[in-house]
């Protein structure tokens, strides 16, 4: 995902600059009242809007695989995706709806679900999962609020195409249930 | 080739008055192809082509040579005045001369030296003096190894080479201090200098080994070689400095770019892509990839096939654990109940109920008979009783009896 985009320094259309900035910054967040630069997709939750890359013809970076091009290297991708699945199990409470914006869930619940999915030292699994939660939050896949200890789906899940979600919904139903305590409360 | 190698450096000594005229003759023939008239060098490359066409025709003509009309026919592509001019100059310089030096001679022949000179000129035009230098060095190397070579000849060769190197480094220095455009134009002259240096040093070593008395000449040669090396390095450095400001990657050989990529600092490398915008890299998690990751991941409980279950409710564990004691006690109880205190009882008297019950009892009695620890046995006779109304319709008479323990 490193497509070059030439942008000289002076006298450039501000919209082009805004778009370039969006692409460089990853998933920046702007106020809902601000205009969305051209050529980007937006995922908003009412107050804020996250600017996302948009691809032509509904393609996603998964297309790289068909062209036998290496995607962005990712350490322990399986673990990251399992943690993402555990977080979605907790946050995506109404699986018939779209995953975005979802509902906040306690990080402790996510760790609990992840512990139920994995084998071995539970303490170690929690620590791994915490690290993965942070990494997923850094790249816009989750929104992590460390102060209140809650997590919500990140704006990037809004890029998932609806037809591709069936198997994920199926999977989430099979995952262990989150503990039946407070809704999104911290402990 | 020998005129080329001796004359190319332009260093042949002219102090010998006697041979001077002969040497001048060779020079005139060699450069006749380049001469516009007897006093100056051509200013149009087409004039060289006329000379070459003529010489080629002479080579094909053989010993008879060519007549003036034949020469004109060969050069029919060129205007008449150009042809006349060339022929006059070539004749004047001796490149084309009469077969017999007589008046009104109609047939002409060409000079061998002029052809060789023209070959040399063409080569110089094609790839410059550098490849000629390679040839010279190789020739000198051969000459030095030649046992007939004298010290004087070696001194002459070394002097010539030293002079060539000196002039070459002067030219390079001029280039280095001149405009960068000129330097770029002449850049091919700078490539492959390492090889020339190595060859020159090898030649220098060979001369010095064979004629130690030539150490003075060799010192000059060595100094000239080093001066040339320095000059070419400086010119190359200036060129590679300025090449960084251009996008024309062919200005430098690929090796230089490769070295740059390996040794440059991060800032230098980053400067190459200034003005480009790259998307922020982020991993992409396709829903199907998430599903695959969960399903391939380690599980809390490894999946095992469930054992087969009966369709009826399970009554739980049976008391009969199959241990020997319980079976023996049961058989003893059945046997005692059958004997009713007697020592022996007829089998057909026992099997009075329906066959389903009788056969179970018969099986128990057989087991008691076969059990080695139980003091009972079944004794069968050889007869066979038919009982049409009975439950077993035939019975072999026999006795179930207690044996002595």
Interface residues (C-beta under 8 A of the other chain):
Chain A: X1 X2 X3 X4 X5 X6 X7 X8 X9 X20 X23 X24 X25 X26 X27 X53 X60 X61 X62 X71 X72 X74 X77 X78 X79 X80 X81 X82 X84 X85 X88 X116 X117 X118 X119 X120 X139 X140 X141 X156 X160 X164 X165 X167 X168 X170 X171 X175
Chain B: X273 X275 X276 X277 X278 X279 X280 X281 X282 X283 X284 X285 X286 X287 X288 X289 X290 X291 X292 X293 X294 X295 X296 X297 X298 X299 X300
